[in-house]
Each structure stands twice: as structure tokens, then as C-alpha cells.
Amino acid sequence: MKLGAYTACLHDRPLDETLKILGELGLTSAEINAGGFIPAPHLPIDDLLASAGAREDYLGRFTQSGITLTGLNVNGNPLNPDPQVGPKHAADLHRAIDVAAALGVKRVVTMSGLPHGHPGDTTANWVVNPWDSQYLDILDYQWNDVAIPFWKDINARAAAADVKVCIEMHPHNLVFNPPTLQRLVEQTNATHVGAEMDPSHLFWQGMDPVACVEHLGDLVFHAAAKDTRINPVHAKVYGVLDDRFTRTPPDQNPLDLGGRNSLNQWPTNPSWEFVAVGRGHGVEDFWVPFLRALHAVDPDIAVNIEHEDQAFDQIEGLRLAAENLLTAARTAGLGGDD
């Protein structure tokens, strides 16, 4: 098992400095962004695709830092009907598979995507409670006409490249829980598509990530280390489908998500929020059994911290998450690289 971090939170720093920071925190794995919602400053994609020498030099920087490049991340919405977003994110995913193959990296992390609800629609449509038959009509179209053909092609590309595509089960995507992940795999006859197990998005939906790992078994290819804290006082009133997000003012430089889309601001007193490893669920109560469950599925699996805890800056948040993750691994009898 390799314990590391997804480096998006350090995109303001050069790659070599980023790898040095990870090493100083006792981590041995890195996951690098390759496109999608955010840029890829740590991955010179064109150079890597064009030159064997560039690839050798790039991988040498990881070796020198004692860090293994365990995955490329291209989270986005490749099924978005917005012509400025969906085609670009799909192309980013295609290129990420090509770059991973060229580098010998075996894991590409992404999302399943979310399409429109009917032919001709221009916005994505997420149906999660299809009590009315019209909603099943939408889901039938999204799955049968859009997602399944797209993901059959992605599986073929991944198989040809000897790369596993790991889907983060993320709300506002067709795949957001284990059953929808299994449905995608089964209906596309996929051999190289499975799950990236990020517990944070499962927690706020009311799932048990350990049970999810055990349920999916060898469909779990990769993992993230990000925690979620449920705030009971607010959840009692607003529920976990808390919709009190607000637009980020232009003078605060909202994160561009592609096309006309940008990242909204979190509620002031949210029902739930992303926090560093151990700040939502205890190291011994959750993180130890979670790592053991992952190890039982794949002893070589990579578990990479994703820092999104707003209470800490990049370094403080990574340090806290790393300390707790490494403690959990030692307590579990695993440790890094075990």
C-alpha cells in the first residue's frame, strides 16, 4: 500500500517543491492532475506524449524525491452537453489515458459524467429519486443513449493502454454509489473500469465506506483519503441535500469549471463539510478498518490525500491528514508500501 497525496492543492508551487513537501510529510505516492475541471501545471502533457526523453526526465524527478507516481486525475464531466465543456473533458480523459500508458502509470481517476435529460437539452440533469416514471425515462436515455456508448469506448481505450480507469463515485454524476458503479461496469462489459474509493462523498450520503469496499471487492482500483464531518445541528433542519450554496462574487476569482460554469460558495453553516483525515471520523474507529479493507482488496493500492479542509492552509491540512493517515496505517499493521 502506498500513501500519498493528490497534488492539486499545491498547484501554486513547482512540481519539485511539491514532491519535496510530500516526502517531508512521510508520504510516498503522488497523484497528478491531467485536466478536466482544473489545469494540469504539474504534468507537461504535450512534452510527455512527444518525447521518450521527456518522460524519462519527468519520472526521474519522482524517483529522486522518493515518490511514486501512482495515478493521473482528470475529474470533470465528459458527458456534459455544453459544447464548451463535455467534449473538452472527454478529450482530456482520452489524453490522460494516453499519457498514463506512456509513463507506465496504471491508474487514471475520473468521474462518470452527467449528461442532459433529453436529446437537444443543453444542461446536465441529475435524477436521484425517480418516483415518477418521467424520471426513469430520463435515466434510460442518459444510460442507454449517452453513458454506455461513451464508457464502452473508454474501456476499450483503457484496455488497449493497459490502464485502469477509476471512477470517483461523486454526486451530480450518473455513478455516485456502488450500485451505479456496478451498473456501469456490467452494462459496458468493462474490464478496465472500476472505482476510486473516496469515502468523503459516501459519508454525507449516509453510506459506510468500509461496507462499500467490501461490497465492490476487486472493482476497487484506487482510493482517496478525504474525510467528511456531518454537523448534526444544521443537518437536522437542512438535511444532507443542503442547497444553500451561493454564487462566488467575481472579485473573489471564482474557480472556472469550464464554459460559463464556476464553483459556488459553500453554506456558512453547512449540514456537512469536507475535512482532513481524522477530523470527521476517528483514526481507530474508521481509518484503520478502511485501510485494512482496501489492503484486503489490493495490497498494492494507492491511497492519496485530497486536501479540501477550509480550516487549514495547504501545508497545515496536508500535514494533519498525513499524520493521521500514517498513524492509521501503522495501527492497522500496514504502513506505507506494505
N, C-alpha and C positions, 0 to 999 in steps of 0.2 A: 504494500500500500504506500502510495506517495501522497504527502500532504503539502499543499502549496496554496497559491492564490491566483485569482483571475486579475490581471494587471490593469483593468480599465480604470480603477481608482487612482492609478499612478500615471495616467496619460500626460500629465503636465511635466513629467520627468523623462529623461532619455532611458532607453532600454537598459543600458549597462548599469545605470544607477538603480533602476528598478530591480534588476536581478540581484544586485548587491544588498538591497534592503531585504529582499526575501531571504537571502542566505543568512543575514544577520539575525533574522527572526527565527532561524532554525528550520525553515521550510526548504523543500527540495523539488518542488514542482511549480510550473507556471502554465497558465492558460492565457493565450494572447488573442486579442480581438482581431477579426478579419473582415469587418464590415457590418452591414445591417443598420441598426438604429444609430450607431456611433462610429466614428472614424477608426482607422487602424494605424496609429502612429508608431506602434511597436513592431509592425510587420510590413516590410518593403515588398509588397506583393509582386509588382511587375519585375523587380530585380530578381526575386527568388524564382519566378517562373522562367526567366530568360537565361539564367546563368547557374551552372553547377558550382562554379567558384563562389558565387554569392551565397548559395545555400550552405556550402561548407563553412564559409566565414561566419554566417549567421548562427549555425548550430554550434560552432566553436565558442561563441560568446556565452552560450548556456553552459557548455562543458567547463569553461574556465571559471564560471561562477558557482559550479556545483549544483546547478539547477537543471532539471529535465523538462523539456517542452512536451507536456502531456496532452495538450489539446488546443484547437483553434475555436474561437467563439464567434458566431455570426448571427446572433439573435436579432430577429427582425420579423417582418410579416411578408413572407414571399408570396402569399395569396391575396394580398391587398388589391382591391380593384382599382385603386387610384393609380393611374398610369405613371405617375411620378415616383411611386413607392414600390408597389409589388414587383414589377419587372426588375428594378434595381436590386432589391433584396434577394430575389431569386438568382440573379446573376452573381451576386456576392456569395451566395451559398454554393453555386457551381464552382466558382473560383476557389473558394475555401477548400473544397474537396480536392481540387487540382493541386493547390499549394500544400495541403497536408500530405498528399501522396508523394509529392516531390521532396518533401522534408523527411518523410518516413514517420510522420505523426499519425497515429491510428484513430484519433477521436476528433470529430467536429461537432460542436454544440450549437444547437439552433432551436427555433420554435416551429411548431407545425404550421403556423399561419392561420389566418381567419379571412375567408372570402366574403363577398356580397351575398345577399339572401336570394336574389332572383337575377336572371340574365338582364343586363343593362343597368343594374344598380351601380352606384359609384362609391358607396361606403361599406365598410365591413359590418357584419351583423352577427352578434354573439347570442345564440339561443341556449339557455341552460335549464329552462323549466318548461318543456314542451307539452303543457297540459292541453293546449288547443291544437287541433290537427293541422292548422296552418303552419305551426312552428315545426312540426315533423316534416311538412313539405319543404320548408327552408333547409332543414338539416339534410334531407335526402338529396336536395340539389347540391348543397355545399360539399357533402361527402362524395356522392357518385359522379358528379359532373366536373368538380374542380379539384378536390383534395386527392382523391385516389389516383387519377391520371398523373398529377404532379408528383406524388410521392412514389409511384411506380418508377418514374423516370429517375428520381433522386436515389432510390435504392439501386437501380441499375448502374448509375454513375459511381455510387459508393462501392458497390461490389467490384466493379472494374478497377477501382483505385485501391482496393483492399483497405478501406477506411470505414469505420463505424460512425454513423450519424446519430447523435444523442439528443433526443428531444426533451427540452425543459417543459415540464407539464405546468403550463402557465395560463391563468385565466385570460379571457379575451383571445383564446385560441381554440381551435377545434379539439386539440388534445390538451386537457387540463387536469386529468386524473388517470389512475391506472386503467380503468375500463376503456377510456377513449384511446389511450396509447395502444392497448391490445387490439382494439378495433382497427386502428390504422395498420398495424403490423399484419394482422390476419387478412384484411381486405386487400392489401397490396402484395401479399405473399412475401413480405420483406425478410431478407436475411441479414441486412446491414443497417437496419434502423431499429433503435431501441430508446431507452430512457436515460436522460441525465437526471439524477435524483437530487433535486433541490428541495429540502424539507420546508423552506420558508413559505412557499406558495401552497403547500399541502396543509400546514398548520392552520392557516386562517380559514381554510375551507372546512376544517373540522376533522381532517384525516390524521392517522397515525403513520408517520413516515417509516417506522420500522416495519409495521404490518404491510405497508406498500412495497418495501424492498422484498420482503418475504413472498408477497403475492406475485410480483413480477419476476423474481428469480433471475435467470440468466438474460432477461431483457434489460437489466440494469447494466449500462456500459460505463458510466461516468457519474461523478457526484459533485455537488456544491456544498459548501459549508456556510450557510446563512441562516440566522435564527429569526423568529417572529415572536413578538410579545403581544398577547391579547390584553387589552385594557378593559377589564370587566365593567367598570362604571359606565363607560361610553358604549360598550357592546350591548349592554342591557337595553339601551334606548335606540341605538342606531343599527345594531346587528352587524354581522360581518360584511354585508353588502353595503357598506358605508359609502355614500355617493357625494359627500361634501367636499369634493375637490374643487379648486378654483383655478382660473387661468393665471399663468405666470405673467406678471407685467412685463412689457417689452424692455423697460430699463433694467430688468434683472436678468437679461440674456437667457430666455427660456431655451432649454435643450431642443435642438431641431431633430425631430424624429422622421423627417422626410416629407416632401410635398409641402402642404400647408400645416402640417401637424407639429405640435411641440408638447413637451412634458408639462403637465399641470402641477400645481402645488398641493401637497398633502394637507388634509384637515388639521387644524390646530390641536384639537383633542381627539385623535383618531381612535376608532374601535380596535385597531391593531396597527402595528408598525414593524418594519424590519429593524433588527438589532444585531449586534455582534454575537458570535457564538458564545453561548452560556448566559446571555442576558435575557433570553426568553424562556429557555428550558435548561435545566441543570446539567452540568457536565456528567455527573454519575447517573442521574435519572434518565437522561435521553441520549447525550452524545456518545457515551460508552456503548450502549446497546446498538445505536445507529451504526457506529463504525464496525462493530462486530458483525452486524447483519450484512453490511457491504462487503466485508472481508470474506464472509462465508460464500457470497456470490462470486467474487473475483478477488483473490488475494493481491493482485497487482493493480487494483483500481486506483485511480487518482481522485483525490478529494480536495477541491480548490476553494479557498475562502473567497466569498464575494462580499465586499465591504459596502454596505449601504446604511450604516447606523449614523443618523443625523446628529447624534450626541457627541461624536468624536471626529477629529480630522482623519486624513488618510492613514498617517503613520500610527496614531494612537489606536484607531479602530483595528487596523491590521495586527498590531502588537497584542491587543487584548484577545482578538479572535485566535491568533496563532498560539498564544499561551494556553488558552482553554482547549483548543483542538489537540495540541500536543499532549496536554495532560490527559485528555480523554483517551488518546491512543496508547499512552503508557499504562494507564489504568486498565485498559482493555487487553493489555498484553500484546499490543501490536507494534506501536512505534512507527516512525517513518520508514519506508522501504521494506516493511515486513509483509 
